[in-house]
């Protein structure tokens, strides 16, 4: 890094922002195959948190590729850079005192661990949408599996690119079992038990 670049500390801190919001900041990192329910569960959880007065922001994989990461493709190297950028943005949002929800396939354990290392202990909550690949492919909400099987999409996770399941996720949910509300209650219970929300 350039030695002329200096970090500036300001009077308003993460702690004071968190106290103002009356909840702890964190990253809820939703990972899993395409079609596992990441965006659906993250969106429903954000709505539930909003109703409880929790300050949130949802970073969605498709949405960030319209702007922040629009120059990236889907090679392994580009996927790594995609997660690095999102991790740095999420870190800033945690510093702002927010509960950040992210919905990214994020197939590599090393990159998820990299994001975890950016924030404090207990501020990274890995939520593994452990929905079987065959269920995700049967859902195929965007028609991507069909295109990948036809060779129209390269480097598609679960087809011709690997997915490394989380080694020890804080929360594991299989969206092929139970209803959406069950997933939301599981996540809200976790957040309350760990004193992130009241």
C-alpha positions in Angstrom: 0.0 0.0 0.0 1.2 3.5 -0.7 2.9 5.0 2.3 1.2 8.3 1.7 -2.2 6.8 2.4 -3.1 7.2 6.1 -6.0 5.8 8.0 -8.1 8.5 9.7 -9.8 7.8 13.0 -13.0 9.8 13.8 -14.8 10.6 17.0 -17.9 8.6 16.0 -17.1 4.9 16.4 -18.7 1.6 15.5 -19.6 1.2 19.2 -21.4 4.6 19.3 -23.2 3.8 16.1 -24.3 0.4 17.5 -25.5 2.0 20.7 -27.5 4.5 18.8 -29.2 1.7 16.8 -29.8 -0.5 19.9 -28.5 -3.6 18.3 -25.1 -5.1 17.4 -23.8 -5.0 13.9 -22.9 -8.1 12.0 -22.8 -9.8 8.6 -25.3 -12.6 7.9 -23.5 -14.4 5.0 -25.9 -16.6 3.1 -24.1 -19.2 1.0 -25.3 -22.1 -1.1 -26.0 -23.3 -4.6 -28.0 -21.2 -7.1 -31.7 -21.9 -6.3 -31.0 -22.8 -2.6 -33.1 -19.9 -1.4 -30.4 -17.4 -0.4 -32.1 -14.3 -1.8 -35.5 -15.4 -0.7 -34.5 -16.2 2.9 -32.3 -13.1 3.2 -35.1 -10.8 1.8 -37.7 -12.3 4.2 -35.3 -12.0 7.1 -34.6 -8.4 6.3 -38.3 -7.6 6.3 -38.7 -9.3 9.7 -35.8 -7.4 11.1 -37.1 -4.1 9.7 -40.4 -4.7 11.6 -38.4 -5.1 14.8 -36.7 -1.8 14.2 -33.3 -3.3 13.2 -31.1 -1.2 10.8 -30.2 -3.5 7.9 -28.9 -3.6 4.4 -29.1 -6.5 1.9 -26.3 -7.1 -0.6 -27.5 -9.5 -3.3 -25.2 -11.3 -5.7 -27.0 -10.3 -8.9 -27.6 -6.7 -7.8 -23.9 -5.9 -7.1 -23.0 -7.2 -10.5 -25.0 -4.3 -12.0 -22.6 -1.8 -10.5 -19.8 -2.6 -8.0 -18.8 -5.8 -9.8 -20.1 -5.3 -13.3 -16.6 -5.7 -14.7 -16.2 -9.2 -13.4 -17.1 -12.5 -15.0 -17.5 -15.9 -13.4 -14.0 -17.4 -13.6 -12.6 -18.6 -10.3 -10.4 -15.5 -10.1 -13.3 -13.2 -10.8 -15.5 -14.9 -8.2 -12.7 -14.4 -5.6 -12.5 -10.7 -6.5 -16.3 -10.4 -6.4 -16.3 -11.7 -2.8 -13.4 -9.5 -1.8 -15.2 -6.4 -2.9 -18.4 -7.4 -1.3 -16.6 -8.3 1.9 -14.9 -4.8 2.1 -18.3 -3.1 1.5 -19.9 -5.3 4.2 -17.1 -4.4 6.6 -17.8 -0.7 6.1 -21.5 -1.3 6.7 -20.7 -3.2 9.9 -18.6 -0.2 11.0 -21.7 1.9 10.3 -23.6 -0.3 12.8 -25.8 -2.2 10.4 -26.9 -5.8 10.3 -25.7 -6.7 6.8 -27.3 -9.6 4.9 -25.5 -11.0 1.9 -26.8 -13.5 -0.7 -23.9 -14.9 -2.7 -23.1 -18.4 -3.9 -19.5 -17.7 -2.6 -18.3 -21.2 -3.5 -14.9 -21.1 -1.9 -14.2 -21.5 1.8 -11.1 -19.4 1.7 -13.0 -16.4 0.5 -15.7 -16.8 3.1 -13.0 -17.0 5.7 -11.4 -13.9 4.3 -14.5 -11.9 4.9 -14.9 -13.4 8.4 -11.4 -12.1 9.1 -12.4 -8.6 8.1 -14.7 -8.1 11.1 -14.7 -8.8 14.8 -15.4 -12.0 16.7 -19.1 -12.9 16.4 -19.7 -10.4 13.7 -19.7 -12.9 10.8 -22.5 -15.4 10.8 -22.2 -17.9 8.1 -25.7 -19.2 7.0 -25.4 -22.3 4.9 -28.4 -22.9 2.7 -27.8 -26.7 2.7 -30.4 -27.4 0.0 -29.5 -30.5 -2.1 -28.2 -29.7 -5.6 -30.9 -31.8 -7.3 -33.6 -29.7 -5.5 -31.9 -26.5 -6.5 -31.6 -27.7 -10.1 -35.3 -28.8 -10.2 -36.3 -25.3 -9.0 -34.0 -23.5 -11.5 -35.8 -20.2 -10.9 -33.6 -18.3 -13.5 -33.2 -21.2 -16.0 -29.5 -21.2 -15.3 -29.0 -24.9 -14.7 -30.7 -25.7 -18.0 -28.3 -23.3 -19.8 -25.3 -24.7 -17.9 -26.3 -28.3 -18.8 -26.6 -27.2 -22.4 -23.1 -25.7 -22.3 -24.4 -22.1 -22.7 -23.0 -21.1 -19.3 -19.4 -21.9 -18.3 -18.0 -22.1 -14.7 -21.5 -22.7 -13.2 -21.3 -23.8 -9.6 -22.5 -27.4 -9.1 -22.2 -28.3 -12.8 -18.7 -27.5 -14.0 -17.4 -25.5 -11.1 -17.0 -26.7 -7.5 -18.8 -25.6 -4.4 -17.0 -26.0 -1.0 -19.6 -26.5 1.7 -19.0 -24.5 4.9 -16.9 -26.4 7.5 -18.7 -25.1 10.5 -21.5 -22.7 9.7 -23.2 -20.8 12.5 -26.6 -21.7 11.0 -27.5 -24.5 8.6 -30.9 -24.5 6.8 -32.2 -26.9 4.2 -35.0 -25.0 2.4 -36.4 -28.2 0.9 -37.6 -29.0 4.4 -40.2 -26.8 6.2 -41.6 -23.4 5.3 -39.9 -20.0 4.8 -41.2 -18.8 8.1 -39.4 -21.7 9.8 -36.1 -20.5 8.4 -36.8 -17.0 9.5 -37.6 -18.1 13.0 -34.4 -20.1 13.2 -32.4 -17.1 12.2 -34.2 -14.7 14.5 -33.7 -17.1 17.4 -30.0 -17.3 16.6 -29.7 -13.5 16.6 -31.5 -13.2 19.9 -29.6 -16.0 21.6 -26.3 -14.2 20.6 -27.5 -10.8 21.8 -27.3 -9.2 18.3 -31.0 -8.1 18.5 -33.2 -7.7 21.6 
